[in-house]
Amino acid sequence: MDSYDLVIVGGGPAGLGAALAGAKNGLKTAIIERNPMLGGNWTHSYVVSILGVYTYDGSEKIVGGIVDEIVETLKGFGGTKGKVGNFIPFRPDEMKLAVSHLADKYGISTYFNSLVIGCKLSGNRITSVTVVGKDGTHEVSGKEFVDSSGDADLSYYTASNAMEGKEGEGWHQEATIPFRIANVNEAELINFSKEHPELISAPLIEGKVSKIHINPPLVEKAKKENKLYLPNENTEFLFNTSREGEFICNATHAKIKDYKSGQEVAKAINDLRHQVASDFEFLKKNIAGFENSYLMDSSPGIGMRETRRGIGEYVLKRDDVLNGGRFEDHIARCGHPLEIHDPNKGLVYIHLNKGDSSWYEIPYRSIVQKGIDNLFIIGRCLSAEFDAQASARVSGTALAMGHAAGVAAKMCIRDNTPAKEVNVKELQQTLKEQGAIL
Ligand SMILES: Cc1cc2nc3c(=O)[nH]c(=O)nc-3n(C[C@H](O)[C@H](O)[C@H](O)COP(=O)(O)OP(=O)(O)OC[C@H]3O[C@@H](n4cnc5c(N)ncnc54)[C@H](O)[C@@H]3O)c2cc1C
């Protein structure tokens, strides 16, 4: 049986943070990933902008350490030019190279096409995870485990309770297939936005278009005339990917009732791919600068924003987020608004009460699974109310949670302690020494 100090389920931003922290702190570390690539939503669902590293107004850096190493490596592969406004735009293929390069550099064992379908327990401890691949199933054992599956799969397999969807109502955030458009003429686009501010806006940062907002009138008119198939959206945002004339569009939206149903997910993906094709044609025909553009690609997978969340020693509350909550056991900061892609109301942003330059803290207890001594729950599946997750899920914050989990795992093994008894003061000190901003 393959055996590790630290076993991480899911190699998205959160899992990568945990793996890099674990390996850099001396742990024999493995990432088990169902996709044929690392990066999670970054690479498989074309979420090509890192949010959460800065406050929402972009004025203050609130996440540091491992994210800086990823961004520097990504720059080396030509995948980003760094911060623009409040986010770091990048290109997905270069991100695949950068994160795999870092995994190799720090000796992380990576398993691709490997789905974790269960686990074995001894008392309150997980001893191994059950992985299915081409060889059937096999066990991978470990001392400490991280659930960064986004769907709280491992947390669920421990037979602990898990939370799903909006409390009391059960619905989930809508899912998206982003798509890339290349060869957009930015000069023509800028002129068009100046001539038609009622239709689109294209704010410039350092003379470049960073973001395009297509206002509702244009989208609604095209939908009414059956010239655009975008059933769940009446406005559109596109973001520059860090290369001139190349934009990513997040406008497609599908309502998913049961993300565990392969059939329902297949229907949603097929519908989203129709939305991609229709939306691209709409942009090409209606927005100056897009005439000679082409549909470069759409994401290989479907981007899930929210599915299932673990239940930790603390459940992060909506009020903690909105009121800038402070915790003695803080391990990360986040300033992102509640961003809810509501299947009934559309996209809803609720900003933090103290404004876009403010932030709240994520407590260590909300990344420690309740009832299990050696399981951390991070990223999309942290222990949080639905509304709180709608903020804390952004990828910069997910990475920061991972950093904390990786360092805490090392301390658990060293001190032979359950995760909930880690010396949090020492954890915070170590994180700060490693570049985290607390
Ligand atoms: C369309 C869309 C747009 C977004 N826009 C932004 C944005 O602009 N900026 C930003 O920062 N965030 C954005 N987000 C949010 C962000 O992408 C996620 O919240 C972030 O990726 C969370 O990281 P994670 O590692 O927790 O989860 P994920 O990125 O979802 O990674 C989870 C990983 O676990 C793997 N996995 C799942 N189950 C198993 C299993 N049983 N066994 C093995 N592997 C498994 C998955 O394949 C995946 O690789 C967006 C999300 C979506 C969907």
The ligand as an ORCA input file, in Angstrom:
! r2SCAN-3c Opt
* xyz 0 1
  C     -17.258     29.700    -13.053
  C     -16.526     30.071    -11.808
  C     -15.911     31.305    -11.740
  C     -15.150     31.631    -10.610
  N     -14.461     32.816    -10.613
  C     -13.467     32.964     -9.704
  C     -12.489     33.983     -9.883
  O     -12.542     34.766    -10.820
  N     -11.480     34.044     -8.985
  C     -11.380     33.170     -7.915
  O     -10.431     33.251     -7.144
  N     -12.320     32.220     -7.714
  C     -13.328     32.079     -8.599
  N     -14.224     31.047     -8.465
  C     -14.164     30.202     -7.249
  C     -12.985     29.256     -7.283
  O     -12.778     28.679     -8.530
  C     -13.143     28.089     -6.325
  O     -13.834     28.430     -5.215
  C     -11.774     27.525     -6.015
  O     -11.347     26.826     -7.162
  C     -11.790     26.691     -4.776
  O     -10.672     25.841     -4.745
  P     -10.800     24.368     -4.175
  O      -9.434     23.805     -4.269
  O     -11.481     24.389     -2.877
  O     -11.810     23.618     -5.142
  P     -11.683     23.177     -6.678
  O     -10.964     24.201     -7.470
  O     -13.065     22.817     -7.073
  O     -10.767     21.853     -6.631
  C     -11.252     20.634     -6.131
  C     -10.433     19.510     -6.755
  O     -10.787     18.266     -6.158
  C     -10.916     17.281     -7.160
  N     -11.814     16.231     -6.654
  C     -13.126     16.373     -6.332
  N     -13.607     15.234     -5.816
  C     -12.586     14.359     -5.820
  C     -12.465     13.017     -5.391
  N     -13.490     12.364     -4.808
  N     -11.267     12.378     -5.573
  C     -10.221     13.034     -6.135
  N     -10.279     14.313     -6.549
  C     -11.439     14.983     -6.369
  C     -11.480     18.054     -8.344
  O     -11.268     17.366     -9.551
  C     -10.700     19.360     -8.237
  O      -9.469     19.298     -8.946
  C     -15.047     30.711     -9.535
  C     -15.696     29.478     -9.602
  C     -16.422     29.154    -10.728
  C     -17.046     27.804    -10.795
*
